[in-house]
Amino acid sequence: MAEPRVIATGLRFPEGPVALRDGAIVLVEIAGRAITRVSPDGSVEAVAEPGGGPNGAAIGPDGKLYVCNNGASFDYVELQGLNVPRQPPSAHEGGRIERVDLGSGEVDVLYTECDGRALRGPNDLVFDTSGGFYFTDHGVQGERTTDLTGVLYAKADGSEIREVIFPLQAPNGVGLSPDGSRLYVAETYTACVWWWEVAAPGEITPAAGLLPHGGTLLARLPGFQFLDSLAVDGAGNVCVATLGSGRISALAPDDGSLVDFVETGDILTTNICFGGDDLRTAYLTLSGTGKLASVEWPRAGLELAYSA
């Protein structure tokens, strides 16, 4: 596979890339507490400053940007030329789901809790075709404690939120299969990708077995590798950002085998989205070095439920 081409630099831990129809990429800067638009020529423009720690992002049915805000659940330190996140955080504000108008920059807070429990560190989200979205809560690591969290489902109009998968250990990337029948979730520190059958919008069918969360293991990556966010391509492969090895790993949906991968040169490669002509361009956030890059993908990406 070709080497990634750098589009923009100087970003403060970029994540959550979303490809827009006009060729621009809107992304979050977690350490910069901002939402940013990157034009095809690499120029950077501020969209909004929601504060906290904007993390995953996706376009909703109303054309607005929906954002998982982790509430500043990480601090950042410079280490050997990389911007590295660490926990416990020094000033955690509490997590939230936000809706951002890409034109005006106005930010609305939709959700801060579920069933009386505060959201801790919302991380990544994906919309289904019914106008709802699944999102992961990565949680927060303290000095001697670690949150057990899960996956939630919420409606875009702010009317309903519920927990649909529990418990998970630092769930991160989330995505749907091309036909919407599977929900994939990557756990960061276990390096596991799990999947569940989707019975109906916001309804998950757990698999029989000993695991309390009812997931089926797709793959567990070996060695010093950890998982971040993910995207599903048009062939159904789960393309997951792989920390430590600094690459995107494409996993087959039938057996989790490694279909192919792309090296990025940044051990803190955090996310991927598809855009461009025929969705054949993969946009990658290289967060440790603060870059947005692109690479031509060997297959078309999966068209998401909504776009702007």
C-alpha positions as a LaTeX table, in Angstrom:
\begin{tabular}{lrrr}
\hline
Residue & $x$ (\AA) & $y$ (\AA) & $z$ (\AA) \\
\hline
Met1 & 0.00 & 0.00 & 0.00 \\
Ala2 & 1.22 & 3.54 & $-0.73$ \\
Glu3 & 2.71 & 5.70 & 2.00 \\
Pro4 & 0.40 & 8.28 & 3.61 \\
Arg5 & 0.60 & 11.87 & 2.36 \\
Val6 & 0.57 & 14.58 & 5.02 \\
Ile7 & $-2.17$ & 17.17 & 4.48 \\
Ala8 & $-1.92$ & 19.34 & 7.60 \\
Thr9 & 0.44 & 19.72 & 10.55 \\
Gly10 & 0.50 & 21.56 & 13.87 \\
Leu11 & $-2.74$ & 20.00 & 15.14 \\
Arg12 & $-3.09$ & 19.35 & 18.85 \\
Phe13 & $-3.84$ & 15.64 & 19.10 \\
Pro14 & $-6.28$ & 15.40 & 16.18 \\
Glu15 & $-9.01$ & 12.75 & 16.20 \\
Gly16 & $-12.54$ & 12.14 & 14.91 \\
Pro17 & $-12.00$ & 12.95 & 11.20 \\
Val18 & $-15.14$ & 13.41 & 9.10 \\
Ala19 & $-14.96$ & 13.80 & 5.32 \\
Leu20 & $-17.28$ & 16.51 & 3.97 \\
Arg21 & $-18.75$ & 16.58 & 0.47 \\
Asp22 & $-16.76$ & 19.70 & $-0.44$ \\
Gly23 & $-13.48$ & 17.83 & 0.06 \\
Ala24 & $-12.67$ & 19.31 & 3.46 \\
Ile25 & $-12.10$ & 17.28 & 6.60 \\
Val26 & $-13.57$ & 18.38 & 9.90 \\
Leu27 & $-11.82$ & 16.94 & 12.94 \\
Val28 & $-11.39$ & 17.48 & 16.64 \\
Glu29 & $-8.25$ & 18.58 & 18.43 \\
Ile30 & $-8.54$ & 16.87 & 21.80 \\
Ala31 & $-5.62$ & 18.64 & 23.45 \\
Gly32 & $-6.64$ & 21.91 & 21.77 \\
Arg33 & $-10.26$ & 21.50 & 22.97 \\
Ala34 & $-11.45$ & 22.58 & 19.54 \\
Ile35 & $-13.15$ & 21.49 & 16.36 \\
Thr36 & $-11.26$ & 22.33 & 13.19 \\
Arg37 & $-11.84$ & 22.28 & 9.43 \\
Val38 & $-8.94$ & 21.28 & 7.17 \\
Ser39 & $-9.30$ & 22.32 & 3.53 \\
Pro40 & $-7.93$ & 20.16 & 0.69 \\
Asp41 & $-4.97$ & 22.55 & 0.38 \\
Gly42 & $-4.07$ & 21.95 & 4.03 \\
Ser43 & $-5.25$ & 25.28 & 5.39 \\
Val44 & $-6.81$ & 25.10 & 8.85 \\
Glu45 & $-9.86$ & 26.99 & 10.10 \\
Ala46 & $-11.46$ & 27.02 & 13.55 \\
Val47 & $-15.07$ & 25.79 & 13.65 \\
Ala48 & $-15.92$ & 25.72 & 17.36 \\
Glu49 & $-14.33$ & 25.64 & 20.81 \\
Pro50 & $-16.47$ & 23.36 & 22.99 \\
Gly51 & $-13.79$ & 22.94 & 25.65 \\
Gly52 & $-13.32$ & 19.71 & 27.55 \\
Gly53 & $-11.92$ & 17.06 & 25.25 \\
Pro54 & $-13.81$ & 16.68 & 21.96 \\
Asn55 & $-13.07$ & 13.15 & 20.75 \\
Gly56 & $-15.11$ & 11.17 & 18.20 \\
Ala57 & $-17.39$ & 12.95 & 15.70 \\
Ala58 & $-20.00$ & 12.13 & 13.07 \\
Ile59 & $-22.55$ & 13.95 & 10.91 \\
Gly60 & $-26.14$ & 13.46 & 12.05 \\
Pro61 & $-29.45$ & 13.45 & 10.17 \\
Asp62 & $-29.77$ & 17.23 & 10.52 \\
Gly63 & $-26.36$ & 17.88 & 8.93 \\
Lys64 & $-24.82$ & 18.95 & 12.23 \\
Leu65 & $-21.72$ & 17.45 & 13.79 \\
Tyr66 & $-22.29$ & 15.20 & 16.79 \\
Val67 & $-19.33$ & 15.00 & 19.13 \\
Cys68 & $-18.28$ & 12.70 & 21.95 \\
Asn69 & $-16.63$ & 15.02 & 24.47 \\
Asn70 & $-14.55$ & 13.20 & 27.07 \\
Gly71 & $-14.58$ & 16.22 & 29.39 \\
Ala72 & $-10.79$ & 16.62 & 29.51 \\
Ser73 & $-10.23$ & 13.04 & 30.67 \\
Phe74 & $-6.58$ & 13.18 & 29.55 \\
Asp75 & $-3.62$ & 15.41 & 30.22 \\
Tyr76 & $-0.86$ & 15.70 & 27.60 \\
Val77 & 2.92 & 15.63 & 27.90 \\
Glu78 & 5.71 & 15.98 & 25.34 \\
Leu79 & 7.73 & 12.78 & 25.15 \\
Gln80 & 10.45 & 12.18 & 22.57 \\
Gly81 & 8.81 & 14.52 & 20.10 \\
Leu82 & 5.31 & 13.16 & 20.58 \\
Asn83 & 2.26 & 14.65 & 22.27 \\
Val84 & 1.27 & 11.81 & 24.60 \\
Pro85 & $-2.00$ & 11.50 & 26.57 \\
Arg86 & $-1.96$ & 10.33 & 30.16 \\
Gln87 & $-4.37$ & 9.69 & 33.02 \\
Pro88 & $-5.52$ & 10.42 & 35.66 \\
Pro89 & $-6.58$ & 13.83 & 34.42 \\
Ser90 & $-5.92$ & 16.95 & 36.45 \\
Ala91 & $-9.20$ & 18.72 & 35.63 \\
His92 & $-11.87$ & 16.32 & 34.43 \\
Glu93 & $-15.15$ & 18.15 & 33.70 \\
Gly94 & $-17.36$ & 15.12 & 33.12 \\
Gly95 & $-18.27$ & 13.66 & 29.73 \\
Arg96 & $-21.01$ & 14.79 & 27.36 \\
Ile97 & $-22.50$ & 14.43 & 23.92 \\
Glu98 & $-22.57$ & 17.68 & 21.94 \\
Arg99 & $-24.16$ & 18.88 & 18.70 \\
Val100 & $-22.22$ & 21.46 & 16.69 \\
Asp101 & $-23.49$ & 23.70 & 13.91 \\
Leu102 & $-20.68$ & 23.68 & 11.35 \\
Gly103 & $-21.74$ & 27.06 & 9.99 \\
Ser104 & $-22.14$ & 29.12 & 13.14 \\
Gly105 & $-19.98$ & 27.07 & 15.53 \\
Glu106 & $-22.82$ & 26.97 & 18.05 \\
Val107 & $-22.49$ & 24.06 & 20.50 \\
Asp108 & $-25.44$ & 22.39 & 22.21 \\
Val109 & $-25.07$ & 19.79 & 24.96 \\
Leu110 & $-27.44$ & 16.86 & 24.38 \\
Tyr111 & $-26.52$ & 14.34 & 27.06 \\
Thr112 & $-24.45$ & 14.33 & 30.24 \\
Glu113 & $-25.83$ & 11.20 & 31.94 \\
Cys114 & $-27.73$ & 7.97 & 31.43 \\
Asp115 & $-30.10$ & 6.51 & 34.03 \\
Gly116 & $-28.70$ & 8.88 & 36.63 \\
Arg117 & $-25.08$ & 7.91 & 35.96 \\
Ala118 & $-22.79$ & 10.60 & 34.63 \\
Leu119 & $-21.07$ & 10.01 & 31.31 \\
Arg120 & $-17.37$ & 9.64 & 32.04 \\
Gly121 & $-15.35$ & 9.81 & 28.82 \\
Pro122 & $-17.45$ & 9.48 & 25.66 \\
Asn123 & $-15.06$ & 8.51 & 22.89 \\
Asp124 & $-16.46$ & 7.47 & 19.50 \\
Leu125 & $-19.85$ & 7.22 & 17.79 \\
Val126 & $-21.61$ & 5.90 & 14.72 \\
Phe127 & $-25.07$ & 6.69 & 13.36 \\
Asp128 & $-27.51$ & 4.10 & 12.09 \\
Thr129 & $-30.03$ & 4.80 & 9.32 \\
Ser130 & $-32.81$ & 5.34 & 11.86 \\
Gly131 & $-31.29$ & 8.58 & 13.13 \\
Gly132 & $-29.89$ & 7.18 & 16.36 \\
Phe133 & $-26.27$ & 6.63 & 17.27 \\
Tyr134 & $-24.17$ & 4.20 & 19.26 \\
Phe135 & $-21.29$ & 5.61 & 21.29 \\
Thr136 & $-18.56$ & 4.26 & 23.52 \\
Asp137 & $-17.67$ & 5.60 & 26.95 \\
His138 & $-13.95$ & 5.03 & 27.39 \\
Gly139 & $-14.07$ & 5.91 & 31.07 \\
Val140 & $-11.36$ & 7.46 & 33.22 \\
Gln141 & $-8.38$ & 5.84 & 34.89 \\
Gly142 & $-7.59$ & 7.09 & 38.38 \\
Glu143 & $-4.52$ & 6.46 & 40.52 \\
Arg144 & $-5.89$ & 3.13 & 41.75 \\
Thr145 & $-9.26$ & 2.78 & 40.05 \\
Thr146 & $-10.48$ & 2.26 & 36.50 \\
Asp147 & $-14.03$ & 2.80 & 35.26 \\
Leu148 & $-16.03$ & $-0.09$ & 33.87 \\
Thr149 & $-18.11$ & 1.36 & 31.07 \\
Gly150 & $-19.86$ & 0.25 & 27.91 \\
Val151 & $-21.76$ & 1.26 & 24.80 \\
Leu152 & $-24.83$ & 3.50 & 24.78 \\
Tyr153 & $-27.49$ & 4.30 & 22.21 \\
Ala154 & $-29.07$ & 7.74 & 21.90 \\
Lys155 & $-31.41$ & 9.65 & 19.64 \\
Ala156 & $-30.15$ & 12.69 & 17.78 \\
Asp157 & $-32.96$ & 14.92 & 19.03 \\
Gly158 & $-31.89$ & 14.54 & 22.66 \\
Ser159 & $-35.02$ & 12.60 & 23.65 \\
Glu160 & $-33.60$ & 9.23 & 24.66 \\
Ile161 & $-30.40$ & 7.58 & 25.85 \\
Arg162 & $-29.82$ & 4.07 & 27.16 \\
Glu163 & $-26.98$ & 1.68 & 27.88 \\
Val164 & $-26.97$ & $-1.31$ & 25.52 \\
Ile165 & $-23.66$ & $-3.09$ & 26.28 \\
Phe166 & $-21.94$ & $-3.48$ & 29.67 \\
Pro167 & $-19.30$ & $-4.04$ & 30.99 \\
Leu168 & $-16.33$ & $-3.23$ & 28.76 \\
Gln169 & $-12.75$ & $-2.21$ & 29.51 \\
Ala170 & $-11.90$ & 1.11 & 27.88 \\
Pro171 & $-14.14$ & 0.75 & 24.79 \\
Asn172 & $-12.95$ & 3.02 & 22.02 \\
Gly173 & $-13.76$ & 2.68 & 18.30 \\
Val174 & $-17.27$ & 1.73 & 17.22 \\
Gly175 & $-18.73$ & 0.95 & 13.80 \\
Leu176 & $-21.54$ & $-0.82$ & 11.96 \\
Ser177 & $-21.26$ & $-3.47$ & 9.26 \\
Pro178 & $-22.39$ & $-2.48$ & 5.73 \\
Asp179 & $-25.86$ & $-3.98$ & 6.25 \\
Gly180 & $-26.16$ & $-2.63$ & 9.80 \\
Ser181 & $-26.55$ & $-6.11$ & 11.30 \\
Arg182 & $-23.34$ & $-6.02$ & 13.34 \\
Leu183 & $-21.93$ & $-3.54$ & 15.80 \\
Tyr184 & $-18.15$ & $-3.58$ & 16.21 \\
Val185 & $-16.30$ & $-2.20$ & 19.24 \\
Ala186 & $-12.55$ & $-2.00$ & 19.90 \\
Glu187 & $-11.22$ & $-2.11$ & 23.46 \\
Thr188 & $-8.02$ & $-0.11$ & 23.79 \\
Tyr189 & $-5.89$ & $-1.95$ & 26.34 \\
Thr190 & $-7.07$ & $-5.54$ & 25.74 \\
Ala191 & $-6.47$ & $-5.01$ & 21.98 \\
Cys192 & $-9.74$ & $-6.85$ & 21.31 \\
Val193 & $-12.31$ & $-6.15$ & 18.61 \\
Trp194 & $-15.75$ & $-7.48$ & 19.58 \\
Trp195 & $-19.02$ & $-7.69$ & 17.67 \\
Trp196 & $-22.71$ & $-8.01$ & 18.52 \\
Glu197 & $-25.79$ & $-8.72$ & 16.42 \\
Val198 & $-28.12$ & $-5.73$ & 16.01 \\
Ala199 & $-31.74$ & $-6.87$ & 16.34 \\
Ala200 & $-33.27$ & $-3.41$ & 15.81 \\
Pro201 & $-32.11$ & 0.18 & 16.21 \\
Gly202 & $-30.54$ & 0.39 & 19.65 \\
Glu203 & $-31.26$ & $-3.27$ & 20.40 \\
Ile204 & $-28.31$ & $-5.65$ & 20.76 \\
Thr205 & $-28.55$ & $-9.45$ & 20.85 \\
Pro206 & $-25.86$ & $-10.86$ & 23.16 \\
Ala207 & $-24.12$ & $-14.09$ & 22.24 \\
Ala208 & $-24.40$ & $-17.07$ & 24.56 \\
Gly209 & $-21.29$ & $-17.66$ & 26.62 \\
Leu210 & $-19.36$ & $-16.74$ & 29.73 \\
Leu211 & $-18.60$ & $-13.12$ & 28.86 \\
Pro212 & $-20.90$ & $-10.74$ & 30.73 \\
His213 & $-21.02$ & $-8.24$ & 27.86 \\
Gly214 & $-22.23$ & $-10.88$ & 25.41 \\
Gly215 & $-19.80$ & $-10.01$ & 22.65 \\
Thr216 & $-18.16$ & $-12.28$ & 20.10 \\
Leu217 & $-14.43$ & $-11.89$ & 19.62 \\
Leu218 & $-13.41$ & $-10.89$ & 16.11 \\
Ala219 & $-9.69$ & $-10.46$ & 16.77 \\
Arg220 & $-7.12$ & $-9.79$ & 19.46 \\
Leu221 & $-3.96$ & $-8.16$ & 18.21 \\
Pro222 & $-0.67$ & $-9.54$ & 19.56 \\
Gly223 & 2.38 & $-7.88$ & 21.05 \\
Phe224 & 2.74 & $-4.26$ & 22.07 \\
Gln225 & $-0.36$ & $-3.05$ & 20.24 \\
Phe226 & $-3.45$ & $-1.23$ & 21.47 \\
Leu227 & $-6.60$ & $-0.15$ & 19.69 \\
Asp228 & $-8.15$ & 3.23 & 19.09 \\
Ser229 & $-10.98$ & 4.26 & 16.75 \\
Leu230 & $-12.13$ & 2.41 & 13.66 \\
Ala231 & $-14.03$ & 2.59 & 10.38 \\
Val232 & $-15.61$ & $-0.16$ & 8.30 \\
Asp233 & $-14.81$ & $-0.27$ & 4.60 \\
Gly234 & $-17.21$ & $-1.18$ & 1.81 \\
Ala235 & $-16.12$ & $-4.83$ & 1.88 \\
Gly236 & $-16.99$ & $-5.03$ & 5.56 \\
Asn237 & $-13.40$ & $-5.08$ & 6.83 \\
Val238 & $-12.87$ & $-3.47$ & 10.23 \\
Cys239 & $-10.10$ & $-0.88$ & 9.79 \\
Val240 & $-8.84$ & $-0.08$ & 13.26 \\
Ala241 & $-6.21$ & 2.44 & 14.29 \\
Thr242 & $-3.47$ & 0.48 & 16.02 \\
Leu243 & $-1.43$ & 2.21 & 18.69 \\
Gly244 & 2.09 & 1.08 & 19.43 \\
Ser245 & 2.76 & $-0.34$ & 15.96 \\
Gly246 & 1.58 & 2.91 & 14.37 \\
Arg247 & $-0.67$ & 1.65 & 11.64 \\
Ile248 & $-4.20$ & 0.98 & 10.43 \\
Ser249 & $-5.03$ & $-2.74$ & 10.60 \\
Ala250 & $-7.79$ & $-4.02$ & 8.28 \\
Leu251 & $-9.46$ & $-7.10$ & 9.79 \\
Ala252 & $-11.68$ & $-9.49$ & 7.83 \\
Pro253 & $-15.27$ & $-9.65$ & 9.13 \\
Asp254 & $-15.50$ & $-13.44$ & 8.90 \\
Asp255 & $-12.47$ & $-14.52$ & 10.93 \\
Gly256 & $-10.62$ & $-11.37$ & 12.03 \\
Ser257 & $-7.57$ & $-12.18$ & 9.93 \\
Leu258 & $-5.32$ & $-9.32$ & 8.86 \\
Val259 & $-6.34$ & $-8.37$ & 5.32 \\
Asp260 & $-3.76$ & $-5.62$ & 4.96 \\
Phe261 & $-2.33$ & $-2.65$ & 6.84 \\
Val262 & $-0.77$ & 0.75 & 6.28 \\
Glu263 & 2.19 & 2.03 & 8.30 \\
Thr264 & 1.92 & 5.69 & 9.34 \\
Gly265 & 5.16 & 6.48 & 11.13 \\
Asp266 & 3.26 & 7.68 & 14.23 \\
Ile267 & 2.77 & 5.21 & 17.09 \\
Leu268 & $-0.24$ & 7.28 & 18.20 \\
Thr269 & $-2.31$ & 6.80 & 15.04 \\
Thr270 & $-5.85$ & 7.19 & 16.34 \\
Asn271 & $-8.51$ & 7.21 & 13.61 \\
Ile272 & $-9.53$ & 6.71 & 10.00 \\
Cys273 & $-12.39$ & 7.88 & 7.80 \\
Phe274 & $-13.14$ & 7.50 & 4.09 \\
Gly275 & $-13.82$ & 10.22 & 1.54 \\
Gly276 & $-12.86$ & 11.48 & $-1.88$ \\
Asp277 & $-13.93$ & 10.03 & $-5.22$ \\
Asp278 & $-15.74$ & 6.72 & $-4.70$ \\
Leu279 & $-14.65$ & 6.80 & $-1.03$ \\
Arg280 & $-11.25$ & 5.42 & $-2.03$ \\
Thr281 & $-9.25$ & 7.90 & 0.05 \\
Ala282 & $-8.56$ & 7.09 & 3.70 \\
Tyr283 & $-7.92$ & 10.06 & 5.97 \\
Leu284 & $-5.81$ & 9.30 & 9.03 \\
Thr285 & $-5.21$ & 11.22 & 12.25 \\
Leu286 & $-1.58$ & 10.94 & 13.37 \\
Ser287 & $-2.14$ & 12.34 & 16.82 \\
Gly288 & 1.28 & 12.05 & 18.42 \\
Thr289 & 2.84 & 14.21 & 15.72 \\
Gly290 & $-0.24$ & 16.40 & 15.20 \\
Lys291 & $-0.89$ & 15.56 & 11.54 \\
Leu292 & $-3.75$ & 14.76 & 9.21 \\
Ala293 & $-2.70$ & 12.43 & 6.38 \\
Ser294 & $-4.33$ & 10.58 & 3.50 \\
Val295 & $-3.67$ & 7.39 & 1.60 \\
Glu296 & $-5.40$ & 5.70 & $-1.31$ \\
Trp297 & $-7.26$ & 2.67 & 0.02 \\
Pro298 & $-7.37$ & $-0.60$ & $-1.99$ \\
Arg299 & $-11.14$ & $-0.79$ & $-1.55$ \\
Ala300 & $-13.94$ & 1.75 & $-1.35$ \\
Gly301 & $-14.89$ & 2.89 & 2.11 \\
Leu302 & $-18.33$ & 2.39 & 3.56 \\
Glu303 & $-20.76$ & 5.24 & 2.95 \\
Leu304 & $-22.02$ & 6.43 & 6.32 \\
Ala305 & $-25.65$ & 7.01 & 7.14 \\
Tyr306 & $-25.36$ & 10.80 & 6.85 \\
Ser307 & $-22.95$ & 13.32 & 5.36 \\
Ala308 & $-22.63$ & 17.05 & 4.91 \\
\hline
\end{tabular}
